[in-house]
Amino acid sequence: MPSKALDDYGREFGSSGSAGAASAGRGGASGAAGAAGATAGSAGIGGSSEPPGPDTEDAGAGPDSGDEPRDAGAIITLDGGLPAALCAADELLGPDERCYFFDATLASWTAARAACQARGADWDLARVRLAEQSAFLGDTLAFEAWIGATDAASEGQWSWVGDVAPFWIGNGTTGAANGGAYVNWNATEPNGATTTNCARALPRSIGGPTSNAPWADLDCAVELGSVCESGPLP
């Protein structure tokens, strides 16, 4: 279940199409496609077999009126971008146009990642690469949650799942972002050395009243909630 009702998210962010896409659910794609077919039918596509006369041609819709009709089974998109049924009912559409699932189920980092991947192709623990994502998590997250960062492969080399190059090198005192990568570590984090190799995002009750879900390292075996994210790597 998400940490916040979809209607609340829609009121807060006010996106003209995003909230509707989030609440529609994946099953809405077929409904949208059906609506396209109905529209095509009412417009007379594939209707009369009589060739148009001179007057009919003059009254056409313009130079594109002779184009092939759109396939009624195609997925309809919003503003030429995202599919109308991008996110399921229990997911939220984030500012990076990806779907997010806030899972309060307690699990280790490894188990949480497996649960995210089980949601479908391209799903994984969230990779927070933008300040807008942090703001979104800060406004939504109500519990400590695993995100997709770890230095288990090499101490002090923090990488997002699926990446090779680290986004952070070192600890919270002497470390630094690698290559200008976005980072949102809480004060002095990461600070657990070899015993805490996985990252979690903190809700405002822990990170501070104005925080945007800052990160902190923790033992990967601890059981927390998680934030899952859809979409291939950018």
N, C-alpha and C positions, 0 to 999 in steps of 0.2 A: 504493500500500500504506500502511496506517496505521503510525504510528511505534511502536505498542505493540500487542501481541496483545490481542484482545478479552477473552480469559479473564483476563489480568492486570488489565484495567480493571474487570472484574466483581468480582474479589477485593478491589481497593482501595476501590471506592466502595460495594459492598454493597447496591446498590439492589435492592429486591424485584422490580421488573419491568423496570428500565431495561436491565440487561445482557442479559436474555433477549430483549428487543425488539431490541437492537443486533445480536445474533448470529443472529437469525431470518432476516434478509434480506428485501428487498422481496417476494420470491416467496412468503413465508410467508403473505401475506394471503389467498390463495386457499385454502391449507390450513386456516387458521383458520376461514374461511367454511364450508368443507366439514364441519369438525367440528361447527359450529353446526347444519348441516343434519342430520347424523347424530343429534345429540342431540334435535333436534326430532322426527325420525322415531321414535326409541325411546320418546319420551314420548307417542306416540299422536296427534300433531297431524295433523289431516286423516284420521284412521283410520275408526272405525265410523260408518256412516251412520244408525244407530239413534238416535232422540232419547233424551236421558238421562232416567231416571226420577227420582222424588223423592229416593231414597236416593243416587243418583249425584251429584245437585246438592249434597247435604249433605256429601259426601266430597270436594268440589272443593278447589282450592288457595287459596281465599279470594276476596276481591272482585275480584282481577285475573285470575281464572282464565278469564273470558269475553273477555279482550282478544284482539285479532287476533294470530296467531303472528308472531314475528320473521322477517323475510325471511332465508332461509338464505344468500343471496348477499351480505348486508351484511358490512362489515368489523367484526370483533370488536374491542372496545377494552379496555384494561386499566384497571380502576377507573374506568370511565366517561370516560377521558381519551384518551391516545395510542393510535393504532392498534397492534395487536400486531406488525405488520411495518413499523414506521416506518423503521428504518435498514437499509441493506444490510450485507452481511457485512464489507466493508472500511471501514465507517464506525463511529463511536462516538457514543453518545447522551450529550449534554452536560447540565450541570446546569440549563440553560434549556430543556430538552426539545426541543432541535434536534439534528439529525445533523451530525457533523463528519467531514471527510475530511482527513487529514494527508498531504500530497503532497510527497515528497522530490525530485520531479523539478525540476531547476534551470531557472528561467525568469525573465524580466523581470517586473516588477509587472504590466504590461499583459497579457502572455501568460499569467501565472498567473491573473489575473482571468478571462480568456477561458476557460481550462480549467475553472475553478470553475463558470462559468455554463453550460458545455457539459454538466455533470452532470445538468441538468434545470431545470424551472421553479423559481424562487425561490432558486436556488443562487447564491452569490457569495463573495468573500473574506470572512473572518470579521470581524464587527463586535463588538468586545469592550466591551460596555456595563455589565457587572457584575463585581464582585470575584470572584464565584463562577466566572465564565468564565475569569478570569485564573488562578485556582487550578487549574482543570481543565487549562488550557494548560500551566501550570508543571509539573504532574504527568505530562504526556503528551508534550510537545514535546521532540524529540531533536535538532533542527537549527534554524538560523535560518530563519524563515519569514515571507513576506509576509502582512500582514493588510490589511483593507479601509479604511485611512485614508490620506489624501493632502491636501496643500495646493497641489497643482499649479494649481488654478484661481485661487487668491489666496494669495500668500505669507503665511505665519503664520496662515492660517485653516484649521485642520485639521478635516476633515469625514469622517464614515463614508460609504462608497459608498451612493448612494441618498438621502442626506440633503441638505438645503439649508443648514440652520443648522450652524455649526461647533461642535465640542465643546471645542476648545482654540484660544485666540487668543494669538499671540506665540511667543517662543522658550523654551528651557528655563530661562532665567535670570529673565526678567521677565514671562513669559506666565502665563496662568491658565486654569482650566477655565471654560467658558461655561455659565451657567445651572445650576451644580451638577452637571455631567456627570461621570461616573466617568472617571478617567484613571490610567494606569499607566506614565508615562514613566520611563525609566532616568535616573540622575543627569545633569543638565545637558541632557537631551534635551527637545525637538528642537534641534539645534545646527548644522545644515548649511546654513541659509539657502536661497538659490535653487537650489543644486546638488543638494539632497537632498529630494525632494518626496514620498517614499513611506515608509510605516511598516512596520517588521518587528517580530516578536516574538522575544525572545532566550531560548534554552534556559538551563537552570541552569549549564551549563559556562561560559557567557559572562556571564550576568546576575548570578551569585552563587549560593551553595549553598542559600539559602532564598528565592530570588526566585520570583515568580509570572509568568514570561514577560514581563518589562518590555519596553516599546516603545523603539525608536530609529529615527531617520530615516536614509534612505540614498538614493543615486542610483537612480531607478526602473529604469534600464537594467541594473543589476547582476542577475545570475541567482542566485536563491535558491529554496528550497522554498516551500511555501505552506500555509495553513490555509483550507479551504473550509467554508462553513456553509450549511445549508439553512434554509428557512422565510422567510415574508414579513417585512417590517419590523415591529417591535413597535409 
